[in-house]
Amino acid sequence: MNPTPPDQLCDDRGRPYFLWDEDTTLAEFAARLATGSEEERGLDIGKLLRQAKPDDVFRFVSPHEIVSLWPYVVRNLGQARARWETVFGLWEELGLVAPR
């Protein structure tokens, strides 16, 4: 894996590169992932899967979390849906995650 170095993850205001379209800090985003409703978390995880490098996704959420919120996540994936369905489909076949 090749995650983004911590010093390059955010701009000088603390906004992560994958949240270029909103004025939210990394700390605020992490708090939303931890405390939001399932629907809110699904929206944020969908954005993360759509806009972050795949190697950065698992800094914030586990595969188990993504699978458990899949009905909320999948509707927010846009064009990234096919890629992530393939990834999780393979992981399901290998028994690495529970079926969605």
URGIDA-V381396 format. One record per run of one state. SS is the DSSP state (H for helix, E for strand, C for the rest). FROM is the first residue (numbers start at 1). LEN is the number of residues. If there is no record, write none. Layout:
ss=SS from=FROM len=LEN
ss=SS from=FROM len=LEN
This chain:
ss=C from=1 len=5
ss=H from=6 len=4
ss=E from=10 len=1
ss=C from=11 len=5
ss=E from=16 len=1
ss=H from=17 len=3
ss=C from=20 len=6
ss=H from=26 len=10
ss=C from=36 len=2
ss=H from=38 len=14
ss=C from=52 len=2
ss=H from=54 len=4
ss=C from=58 len=5
ss=H from=63 len=6
ss=C from=69 len=1
ss=H from=70 len=7
ss=C from=77 len=1
ss=H from=78 len=16
ss=C from=94 len=7
